């Protein structure tokens, strides 16, 4: 089976490999898709074609106008037509394929293969778009073979919108901790602090660039905790001035993966305050907490309970005061935190919330889809000649 993965421009070949070698990402292939390669499964990533100033302007302008990257999809047509099935990671990629299929490129002597179209942000932004864009998106969504999401709330929205079944495919990340800036893998149970938490401020960490992070609550948490906590925010969305007046609050830009490893290894607790969403905002960080054995306090929204229950994560309702968050943070420093982490890691293992597990779920869906459509693998046809 030949799989073509249509990724966002900048995350395909050769860019992702270059970023991996520079230490900007910790997976050798995007989202672990390449981990399932074997004699029966060939995974081909989309190509980030070189662009001049004009071609970049045209691609970006078209994407801004439509809401998805049609030009990038068109550039992939030769490889798309060689594939048995296409995987996409967000709507930015698969809406373009839906448009091409709806316009007839999915038929004829060289049809486009079936698409497994993962949706992330359409549901959360739907009501903010003008009617013409919503009509276009609904039409494009109706021309892909299988819609998937990372959480049931998103799936329910898309089923109502399209009238078609939507499958939930749980996400996963790298299972083992990656090396820190010293080139050493601290391991999930290593003692990284120079002194016990009782003799120093509690180290609170929050990471991410999702629009649904509640950064204001974290600033209030730093104010409430005072010198008893050091709160570090790693994000591209905030300027250092966000921490003005709070000496225990630190804003850092997105880091190399080695520095992110250091941050996880040093943290006592990760906090993920979130605004209401449907797409499991924060799930990557939550799964990385399991990788690094760091207990987490998180807002109960977005369908995160699909992944972890109350034994594995401390959930708080949206709108909970900073004082309540600080109470949970203090409680997780010690035996309670160790119990939570053990439950979280056990859940990851039992449900395979890993990058390999995530990719394997796509392989299983692909085989199911091809069997249902009566489509014989083009790879198999080639081998049988």
Secondary structure, 3 states (H helix, E strand, C coil): CEEEEECCCCCCECHHHHHHHCCCCCCCCHHHHHHHCECCEEEEECECCCCCHHHHHHHHHHHHHHCCCHHHHHHCHHHHHHCCEEEECCHHHHHHHHHHHHHHHCCCCCCCCEEEEECCCHHHHHHHCCHHHHHHHHHHHCCCCEEEECCHHHHHHHHHHHCCCEEECCCCECCCCCCCCCCCCCCCCCCCCCCCHHHCCEEEEEECCCCCECHHHHHHHHHHHHHHEEEEEECCCCCHHHHCCCCCEEEECCCCHHHHHHHHHHCCEEEECECCCCCCCCHHHHHHHHHHCCEEEEECCCCHHHCCCCCCCEEECCCCCHHHHHHHHHHCCCHHHHHHHHHHHHHHHHHCCEHHHHHHHHHHHHHHHHHHHCCCCHHHHHHHC
